[in-house]
Amino acid sequence: MPKAFRASSPATRKPDNSPLVTIALFCGIGLLVSLVAMMAGVQGAWN
């Protein structure tokens, strides 16, 4: 009786999502800084 072939990846392999996390953190920090600057009344490009 043939055994079923398991085509799963090893459990130790992690998904490569670190660039997405880096981009998300960078965008989030940028938006937070922009919001704080607008609330504080800093004059910028949004006049």
PyMOL Python script that loads the backbone (N, CA, C, O; Angstrom):
from pymol import cmd

cmd.read_pdbstr("""\
ATOM      1  N   MET A   1       0.847  -1.185   0.000  1.00  0.00           N
ATOM      2  CA  MET A   1       0.000   0.000   0.000  1.00  0.00           C
ATOM      3  C   MET A   1       0.892   1.247   0.000  1.00  0.00           C
ATOM      4  O   MET A   1       1.701   1.407   0.914  1.00  0.00           O
ATOM      5  N   PRO A   2       0.771   2.134  -0.994  1.00  0.00           N
ATOM      6  CA  PRO A   2       1.647   3.313  -1.060  1.00  0.00           C
ATOM      7  C   PRO A   2       1.284   4.337   0.014  1.00  0.00           C
ATOM      8  O   PRO A   2       0.119   4.516   0.370  1.00  0.00           O
ATOM      9  N   LYS A   3       2.312   4.992   0.508  1.00  0.00           N
ATOM     10  CA  LYS A   3       2.089   6.031   1.510  1.00  0.00           C
ATOM     11  C   LYS A   3       1.795   7.360   0.816  1.00  0.00           C
ATOM     12  O   LYS A   3       2.293   7.618  -0.281  1.00  0.00           O
ATOM     13  N   ALA A   4       1.006   8.179   1.443  1.00  0.00           N
ATOM     14  CA  ALA A   4       0.662   9.485   0.878  1.00  0.00           C
ATOM     15  C   ALA A   4       1.871  10.412   0.992  1.00  0.00           C
ATOM     16  O   ALA A   4       2.596  10.405   1.987  1.00  0.00           O
ATOM     17  N   PHE A   5       2.059  11.193  -0.038  1.00  0.00           N
ATOM     18  CA  PHE A   5       3.169  12.149  -0.057  1.00  0.00           C
ATOM     19  C   PHE A   5       2.723  13.439   0.613  1.00  0.00           C
ATOM     20  O   PHE A   5       1.705  14.022   0.241  1.00  0.00           O
ATOM     21  N   ARG A   6       3.488  13.879   1.600  1.00  0.00           N
ATOM     22  CA  ARG A   6       3.166  15.129   2.288  1.00  0.00           C
ATOM     23  C   ARG A   6       4.024  16.242   1.716  1.00  0.00           C
ATOM     24  O   ARG A   6       5.249  16.214   1.833  1.00  0.00           O
ATOM     25  N   ALA A   7       3.386  17.211   1.105  1.00  0.00           N
ATOM     26  CA  ALA A   7       4.096  18.313   0.457  1.00  0.00           C
ATOM     27  C   ALA A   7       4.098  19.559   1.329  1.00  0.00           C
ATOM     28  O   ALA A   7       3.965  20.675   0.826  1.00  0.00           O
ATOM     29  N   SER A   8       4.246  19.373   2.614  1.00  0.00           N
ATOM     30  CA  SER A   8       4.256  20.533   3.498  1.00  0.00           C
ATOM     31  C   SER A   8       5.686  20.988   3.738  1.00  0.00           C
ATOM     32  O   SER A   8       6.627  20.197   3.669  1.00  0.00           O
ATOM     33  N   SER A   9       5.831  22.266   4.020  1.00  0.00           N
ATOM     34  CA  SER A   9       7.155  22.808   4.297  1.00  0.00           C
ATOM     35  C   SER A   9       7.540  22.474   5.736  1.00  0.00           C
ATOM     36  O   SER A   9       6.670  22.162   6.549  1.00  0.00           O
ATOM     37  N   PRO A  10       8.811  22.533   6.058  1.00  0.00           N
ATOM     38  CA  PRO A  10       9.239  22.251   7.437  1.00  0.00           C
ATOM     39  C   PRO A  10       8.630  23.244   8.423  1.00  0.00           C
ATOM     40  O   PRO A  10       8.378  24.399   8.077  1.00  0.00           O
ATOM     41  N   ALA A  11       8.400  22.799   9.627  1.00  0.00           N
ATOM     42  CA  ALA A  11       7.756  23.646  10.636  1.00  0.00           C
ATOM     43  C   ALA A  11       8.661  24.777  11.092  1.00  0.00           C
ATOM     44  O   ALA A  11       8.177  25.773  11.630  1.00  0.00           O
ATOM     45  N   THR A  12       9.972  24.645  10.885  1.00  0.00           N
ATOM     46  CA  THR A  12      10.892  25.677  11.342  1.00  0.00           C
ATOM     47  C   THR A  12      10.957  26.852  10.380  1.00  0.00           C
ATOM     48  O   THR A  12      11.527  27.891  10.714  1.00  0.00           O
ATOM     49  N   ARG A  13      10.390  26.707   9.207  1.00  0.00           N
ATOM     50  CA  ARG A  13      10.446  27.789   8.225  1.00  0.00           C
ATOM     51  C   ARG A  13       9.434  28.868   8.587  1.00  0.00           C
ATOM     52  O   ARG A  13       8.266  28.571   8.842  1.00  0.00           O
ATOM     53  N   LYS A  14       9.885  30.124   8.608  1.00  0.00           N
ATOM     54  CA  LYS A  14       9.008  31.239   8.939  1.00  0.00           C
ATOM     55  C   LYS A  14       8.683  32.008   7.660  1.00  0.00           C
ATOM     56  O   LYS A  14       9.521  32.084   6.761  1.00  0.00           O
ATOM     57  N   PRO A  15       7.487  32.576   7.563  1.00  0.00           N
ATOM     58  CA  PRO A  15       7.168  33.371   6.380  1.00  0.00           C
ATOM     59  C   PRO A  15       8.033  34.619   6.319  1.00  0.00           C
ATOM     60  O   PRO A  15       8.376  35.200   7.348  1.00  0.00           O
ATOM     61  N   ASP A  16       8.381  35.023   5.114  1.00  0.00           N
ATOM     62  CA  ASP A  16       9.274  36.167   4.928  1.00  0.00           C
ATOM     63  C   ASP A  16       8.441  37.439   4.843  1.00  0.00           C
ATOM     64  O   ASP A  16       8.201  37.959   3.754  1.00  0.00           O
ATOM     65  N   ASN A  17       8.006  37.935   5.986  1.00  0.00           N
ATOM     66  CA  ASN A  17       7.164  39.125   5.996  1.00  0.00           C
ATOM     67  C   ASN A  17       7.846  40.299   6.686  1.00  0.00           C
ATOM     68  O   ASN A  17       7.178  41.286   6.995  1.00  0.00           O
ATOM     69  N   SER A  18       9.143  40.229   6.939  1.00  0.00           N
ATOM     70  CA  SER A  18       9.794  41.319   7.643  1.00  0.00           C
ATOM     71  C   SER A  18       9.831  42.609   6.834  1.00  0.00           C
ATOM     72  O   SER A  18       9.733  43.673   7.446  1.00  0.00           O
ATOM     73  N   PRO A  19       9.965  42.603   5.490  1.00  0.00           N
ATOM     74  CA  PRO A  19       9.875  43.883   4.772  1.00  0.00           C
ATOM     75  C   PRO A  19       8.507  44.547   4.944  1.00  0.00           C
ATOM     76  O   PRO A  19       8.427  45.771   5.044  1.00  0.00           O
ATOM     77  N   LEU A  20       7.447  43.766   4.978  1.00  0.00           N
ATOM     78  CA  LEU A  20       6.116  44.345   5.155  1.00  0.00           C
ATOM     79  C   LEU A  20       5.969  44.962   6.538  1.00  0.00           C
ATOM     80  O   LEU A  20       5.366  46.024   6.688  1.00  0.00           O
ATOM     81  N   VAL A  21       6.517  44.302   7.541  1.00  0.00           N
ATOM     82  CA  VAL A  21       6.452  44.844   8.901  1.00  0.00           C
ATOM     83  C   VAL A  21       7.237  46.143   8.983  1.00  0.00           C
ATOM     84  O   VAL A  21       6.793  47.099   9.617  1.00  0.00           O
ATOM     85  N   THR A  22       8.404  46.183   8.346  1.00  0.00           N
ATOM     86  CA  THR A  22       9.229  47.390   8.352  1.00  0.00           C
ATOM     87  C   THR A  22       8.505  48.545   7.677  1.00  0.00           C
ATOM     88  O   THR A  22       8.496  49.662   8.194  1.00  0.00           O
ATOM     89  N   ILE A  23       7.901  48.279   6.527  1.00  0.00           N
ATOM     90  CA  ILE A  23       7.178  49.330   5.802  1.00  0.00           C
ATOM     91  C   ILE A  23       5.980  49.815   6.612  1.00  0.00           C
ATOM     92  O   ILE A  23       5.712  51.015   6.669  1.00  0.00           O
ATOM     93  N   ALA A  24       5.260  48.885   7.237  1.00  0.00           N
ATOM     94  CA  ALA A  24       4.093  49.266   8.035  1.00  0.00           C
ATOM     95  C   ALA A  24       4.497  50.134   9.226  1.00  0.00           C
ATOM     96  O   ALA A  24       3.823  51.118   9.534  1.00  0.00           O
ATOM     97  N   LEU A  25       5.585  49.777   9.893  1.00  0.00           N
ATOM     98  CA  LEU A  25       6.050  50.587  11.023  1.00  0.00           C
ATOM     99  C   LEU A  25       6.496  51.966  10.573  1.00  0.00           C
ATOM    100  O   LEU A  25       6.194  52.963  11.229  1.00  0.00           O
ATOM    101  N   PHE A  26       7.213  52.031   9.454  1.00  0.00           N
ATOM    102  CA  PHE A  26       7.690  53.310   8.933  1.00  0.00           C
ATOM    103  C   PHE A  26       6.516  54.222   8.583  1.00  0.00           C
ATOM    104  O   PHE A  26       6.524  55.406   8.921  1.00  0.00           O
ATOM    105  N   CYS A  27       5.509  53.671   7.908  1.00  0.00           N
ATOM    106  CA  CYS A  27       4.326  54.460   7.537  1.00  0.00           C
ATOM    107  C   CYS A  27       3.552  54.900   8.773  1.00  0.00           C
ATOM    108  O   CYS A  27       3.083  56.036   8.845  1.00  0.00           O
ATOM    109  N   GLY A  28       3.419  54.011   9.734  1.00  0.00           N
ATOM    110  CA  GLY A  28       2.695  54.351  10.948  1.00  0.00           C
ATOM    111  C   GLY A  28       3.372  55.461  11.731  1.00  0.00           C
ATOM    112  O   GLY A  28       2.706  56.364  12.236  1.00  0.00           O
ATOM    113  N   ILE A  29       4.696  55.397  11.833  1.00  0.00           N
ATOM    114  CA  ILE A  29       5.434  56.447  12.540  1.00  0.00           C
ATOM    115  C   ILE A  29       5.316  57.767  11.796  1.00  0.00           C
ATOM    116  O   ILE A  29       5.147  58.817  12.416  1.00  0.00           O
ATOM    117  N   GLY A  30       5.403  57.722  10.468  1.00  0.00           N
ATOM    118  CA  GLY A  30       5.265  58.941   9.670  1.00  0.00           C
ATOM    119  C   GLY A  30       3.897  59.582   9.834  1.00  0.00           C
ATOM    120  O   GLY A  30       3.791  60.801   9.966  1.00  0.00           O
ATOM    121  N   LEU A  31       2.847  58.762   9.826  1.00  0.00           N
ATOM    122  CA  LEU A  31       1.501  59.302  10.019  1.00  0.00           C
ATOM    123  C   LEU A  31       1.329  59.887  11.414  1.00  0.00           C
ATOM    124  O   LEU A  31       0.677  60.918  11.581  1.00  0.00           O
ATOM    125  N   LEU A  32       1.906  59.241  12.407  1.00  0.00           N
ATOM    126  CA  LEU A  32       1.812  59.747  13.775  1.00  0.00           C
ATOM    127  C   LEU A  32       2.522  61.088  13.913  1.00  0.00           C
ATOM    128  O   LEU A  32       1.997  62.004  14.547  1.00  0.00           O
ATOM    129  N   VAL A  33       3.706  61.211  13.328  1.00  0.00           N
ATOM    130  CA  VAL A  33       4.450  62.473  13.379  1.00  0.00           C
ATOM    131  C   VAL A  33       3.669  63.571  12.664  1.00  0.00           C
ATOM    132  O   VAL A  33       3.601  64.700  13.150  1.00  0.00           O
ATOM    133  N   SER A  34       3.079  63.247  11.514  1.00  0.00           N
ATOM    134  CA  SER A  34       2.287  64.236  10.780  1.00  0.00           C
ATOM    135  C   SER A  34       1.080  64.696  11.594  1.00  0.00           C
ATOM    136  O   SER A  34       0.765  65.886  11.626  1.00  0.00           O
ATOM    137  N   LEU A  35       0.414  63.762  12.245  1.00  0.00           N
ATOM    138  CA  LEU A  35      -0.750  64.108  13.058  1.00  0.00           C
ATOM    139  C   LEU A  35      -0.359  64.999  14.226  1.00  0.00           C
ATOM    140  O   LEU A  35      -1.049  65.976  14.515  1.00  0.00           O
ATOM    141  N   VAL A  36       0.730  64.677  14.896  1.00  0.00           N
ATOM    142  CA  VAL A  36       1.190  65.494  16.021  1.00  0.00           C
ATOM    143  C   VAL A  36       1.577  66.883  15.538  1.00  0.00           C
ATOM    144  O   VAL A  36       1.277  67.873  16.206  1.00  0.00           O
ATOM    145  N   ALA A  37       2.239  66.974  14.384  1.00  0.00           N
ATOM    146  CA  ALA A  37       2.638  68.276  13.851  1.00  0.00           C
ATOM    147  C   ALA A  37       1.412  69.119  13.496  1.00  0.00           C
ATOM    148  O   ALA A  37       1.400  70.327  13.734  1.00  0.00           O
ATOM    149  N   MET A  38       0.391  68.494  12.932  1.00  0.00           N
ATOM    150  CA  MET A  38      -0.825  69.239  12.592  1.00  0.00           C
ATOM    151  C   MET A  38      -1.549  69.705  13.847  1.00  0.00           C
ATOM    152  O   MET A  38      -2.049  70.829  13.893  1.00  0.00           O
ATOM    153  N   MET A  39      -1.609  68.853  14.862  1.00  0.00           N
ATOM    154  CA  MET A  39      -2.281  69.226  16.103  1.00  0.00           C
ATOM    155  C   MET A  39      -1.522  70.330  16.837  1.00  0.00           C
ATOM    156  O   MET A  39      -2.132  71.168  17.501  1.00  0.00           O
ATOM    157  N   ALA A  40      -0.199  70.332  16.720  1.00  0.00           N
ATOM    158  CA  ALA A  40       0.615  71.326  17.406  1.00  0.00           C
ATOM    159  C   ALA A  40       0.642  72.649  16.650  1.00  0.00           C
ATOM    160  O   ALA A  40       1.139  73.644  17.177  1.00  0.00           O
ATOM    161  N   GLY A  41       0.119  72.680  15.429  1.00  0.00           N
ATOM    162  CA  GLY A  41       0.074  73.922  14.670  1.00  0.00           C
ATOM    163  C   GLY A  41       1.357  74.229  13.932  1.00  0.00           C
ATOM    164  O   GLY A  41       1.618  75.389  13.613  1.00  0.00           O
ATOM    165  N   VAL A  42       2.160  73.229  13.653  1.00  0.00           N
ATOM    166  CA  VAL A  42       3.404  73.445  12.916  1.00  0.00           C
ATOM    167  C   VAL A  42       3.050  73.742  11.466  1.00  0.00           C
ATOM    168  O   VAL A  42       2.297  72.996  10.841  1.00  0.00           O
ATOM    169  N   GLN A  43       3.596  74.839  10.930  1.00  0.00           N
ATOM    170  CA  GLN A  43       3.323  75.202   9.544  1.00  0.00           C
ATOM    171  C   GLN A  43       4.149  74.314   8.624  1.00  0.00           C
ATOM    172  O   GLN A  43       5.352  74.141   8.817  1.00  0.00           O
ATOM    173  N   GLY A  44       3.487  73.762   7.632  1.00  0.00           N
ATOM    174  CA  GLY A  44       4.181  72.873   6.697  1.00  0.00           C
ATOM    175  C   GLY A  44       3.559  72.949   5.329  1.00  0.00           C
ATOM    176  O   GLY A  44       3.070  74.003   4.921  1.00  0.00           O
ATOM    177  N   ALA A  45       3.571  71.857   4.624  1.00  0.00           N
ATOM    178  CA  ALA A  45       3.066  71.815   3.257  1.00  0.00           C
ATOM    179  C   ALA A  45       1.545  71.803   3.203  1.00  0.00           C
ATOM    180  O   ALA A  45       0.970  71.926   2.122  1.00  0.00           O
ATOM    181  N   TRP A  46       0.878  71.657   4.353  1.00  0.00           N
ATOM    182  CA  TRP A  46      -0.582  71.547   4.346  1.00  0.00           C
ATOM    183  C   TRP A  46      -1.269  72.883   4.643  1.00  0.00           C
ATOM    184  O   TRP A  46      -2.377  72.888   5.179  1.00  0.00           O
ATOM    185  N   ASN A  47      -0.645  74.009   4.311  1.00  0.00           N
ATOM    186  CA  ASN A  47      -1.233  75.335   4.555  1.00  0.00           C
ATOM    187  C   ASN A  47      -2.516  75.501   3.776  1.00  0.00           C
ATOM    188  O   ASN A  47      -3.154  76.551   3.854  1.00  0.00           O
TER     189      ASN A  47
END
""", "prot")
cmd.dss("prot")
cmd.show_as("cartoon", "prot")
cmd.util.cbc("prot")
cmd.orient("prot")
